[in-house]
Amino acid sequence: MKIPVEAAPSEPTKVLVKKSNLPPATLTAADRCDRCGITSRAYVAVMLSVSREGLLPLYFCAHHYAEFEPTLREKAVMTVDERWHLAASVKAQKQDVPAYLNTVTRGGI
């Protein structure tokens, strides 16, 4: 006995891609550096104005933004800079360590 089976298309006929041209209010741990890829978290988002496209967000980790900062400052429409998270993180790590471990002394035994 044959049962009629309605075949569903394997791929959708229309794909709706929602893209936002609004700058991010804050960066999250899910935002990654466009230069490094998935290996580094982005701490800076730069919005560039691109003809016929509108605003283009670019995400950078701290050292890649520092590398391209002069050029990006000239061309950026808006910049969201959250590199202060890095300094706050290091400061918090040092506060967790006892003071006698934070000092480095050189000398003999």
KAGIFEN-V880125 format. One line per field, one symbol per residue. psi: psi as a letter, one per 30 degrees, with the letter a starting at -180 (. if undefined). A space follows every 50 residues. Layout:
psi->???
This chain:
psi->kkkkkkkkkfklfkkjjjkkgklkelklffklkfefbffkkkfkkkkkkk kffbkjkkkkleeeeeegeeeeeefkekkjjhffeeeeeeeeeeffklef ffkkkkaa.
